[in-house]
Amino acid sequence: MKEIFYDLAELLKVHPHARRNELTIAPFGDNVNAAIHRTDLLQVLLNLTINALQCSPLAHRVEVYGKRIEPSAPRPFLQAAAHTHFLCAEDFPREAELVGLSVQDNGPGMPPEMLARIFEPYYTTKPPGQGTGLGLSIVRRLIFQARGGIHVYSHPGEGTVFTIYLPVRK
């Protein structure tokens, strides 16, 4: 898992928005592997991080971090709550050991009507000509193929947190 965070940092060094914003990629401390192909995980983290870097015309902070979630740990992301959206594969292992990987920003956040649509193919919040609307639908597909889930918290004026939950590879 540590290598993915290193690769992500290296790839983002050349992104123009990474230079404008404060980007922190915290190393994953645990020696754990998620049950997803390495390039798929890198694609997911790149899409989420680039979206976070591009979400505001003003300089802001973006953090990428991860944690291991033991089978007995509480799972509040499974409960519906205001300003959140959770999607998961049909066979998502709700009581298994998981890896949670988050991309958090303090950008403008999203209103509920936008949050409900962000995983739709071709839906974009970017100005015309600046986005295809495919990034988050690709993230969703890759996470679902790995039997994972995606939790999004976003509130206008408070930023957004995307957390992907993946089963641990034994």
ChimeraX attribute file (.defattr): number of C-alpha atoms within 10 A of each C-alpha:
attribute: neighborCount
match mode: 1-to-1
recipient: residues
	/A:1	17
	/A:2	14
	/A:3	12
	/A:4	16
	/A:5	19
	/A:6	14
	/A:7	12
	/A:8	18
	/A:9	18
	/A:10	11
	/A:11	12
	/A:12	16
	/A:13	12
	/A:14	10
	/A:15	12
	/A:16	11
	/A:17	20
	/A:18	21
	/A:19	13
	/A:20	15
	/A:21	18
	/A:22	14
	/A:23	21
	/A:24	15
	/A:25	16
	/A:26	14
	/A:27	16
	/A:28	19
	/A:29	12
	/A:30	12
	/A:31	8
	/A:32	16
	/A:33	18
	/A:34	22
	/A:35	18
	/A:36	19
	/A:37	12
	/A:38	13
	/A:39	10
	/A:40	17
	/A:41	23
	/A:42	18
	/A:43	16
	/A:44	19
	/A:45	22
	/A:46	20
	/A:47	17
	/A:48	21
	/A:49	25
	/A:50	17
	/A:51	18
	/A:52	28
	/A:53	29
	/A:54	18
	/A:55	22
	/A:56	18
	/A:57	12
	/A:58	12
	/A:59	17
	/A:60	19
	/A:61	18
	/A:62	23
	/A:63	18
	/A:64	24
	/A:65	17
	/A:66	21
	/A:67	16
	/A:68	22
	/A:69	19
	/A:70	14
	/A:71	13
	/A:72	9
	/A:73	12
	/A:74	10
	/A:75	12
	/A:76	8
	/A:77	18
	/A:78	14
	/A:79	9
	/A:80	10
	/A:81	11
	/A:82	9
	/A:83	18
	/A:84	19
	/A:85	21
	/A:86	18
	/A:87	18
	/A:88	20
	/A:89	16
	/A:90	10
	/A:91	12
	/A:92	17
	/A:93	17
	/A:94	15
	/A:95	14
	/A:96	15
	/A:97	20
	/A:98	25
	/A:99	25
	/A:100	22
	/A:101	21
	/A:102	22
	/A:103	24
	/A:104	24
	/A:105	26
	/A:106	20
	/A:107	24
	/A:108	18
	/A:109	22
	/A:110	21
	/A:111	13
	/A:112	15
	/A:113	9
	/A:114	14
	/A:115	17
	/A:116	14
	/A:117	13
	/A:118	20
	/A:119	20
	/A:120	15
	/A:121	14
	/A:122	14
	/A:123	17
	/A:124	19
	/A:125	15
	/A:126	14
	/A:127	7
	/A:128	8
	/A:129	6
	/A:130	9
	/A:131	14
	/A:132	13
	/A:133	17
	/A:134	17
	/A:135	23
	/A:136	20
	/A:137	16
	/A:138	18
	/A:139	22
	/A:140	21
	/A:141	16
	/A:142	18
	/A:143	24
	/A:144	19
	/A:145	15
	/A:146	20
	/A:147	19
	/A:148	28
	/A:149	26
	/A:150	22
	/A:151	18
	/A:152	20
	/A:153	21
	/A:154	25
	/A:155	18
	/A:156	13
	/A:157	12
	/A:158	14
	/A:159	21
	/A:160	24
	/A:161	23
	/A:162	24
	/A:163	23
	/A:164	26
	/A:165	29
	/A:166	29
	/A:167	24
	/A:168	18
	/A:169	12
	/A:170	8
